[in-house]
């Protein structure tokens, strides 16, 4: 497992399903998982009802739901076939009941999922894509080269912003007027700051955003 690039709220990011959970009942903080698409495709298939939920997003949505189901089963002991991803009134996503929050992400070749007892957002970005769109990725980020390195470059900044929006129940169709970066925390506009965990894994950076 890679190193955590700054203070975070009991965040755990795993690169294998066996890295997370295994002690049902001790769920006190956010847990996230990043896997290649090829591995996710081998997880338990979705039920007919779950497929109907995921149909609007095509194949990436199906894979995201498969990973989320496996993560919830591993950490919470919920049968993966019973896991549903729902949307609350504030736009935040949760599992089955609004006491366990959830977030999912996809980039070509990679799937990420996160669950937490508080609002959570996760995003994964390809390093090469972010470098090619450097100006867009770094919009609102005003820091030194050393600070940028801590954030794993444009991919980390981009992933952190997407994760923060998801934790707030928003997306890039409703961008904030400004971003506020402070250490390893990030706020979208006037929203409360979120603790960001960033990790690099091969060609991608994954970001996890949770309330402080």
FENCORCOR-V671853 format. One record per helix or strand of 3 or more residues. SS is the DSSP state (helix for helix, strand for strand). FROM is the first residue (numbers start at 1). LEN is the number of residues. If there is no record, write none. Layout:
[[SS | FROM | LEN] [SS | FROM | LEN]]
This chain:
[[strand | 12 | 3] [helix | 17 | 3] [strand | 31 | 6] [helix | 37 | 4] [helix | 48 | 29] [helix | 80 | 3] [strand | 85 | 3] [strand | 93 | 3] [strand | 101 | 7] [strand | 110 | 7] [strand | 120 | 7] [helix | 127 | 6] [helix | 134 | 4] [helix | 145 | 6] [helix | 153 | 15] [helix | 172 | 3] [strand | 179 | 4] [strand | 185 | 4] [strand | 194 | 8] [strand | 204 | 8]]
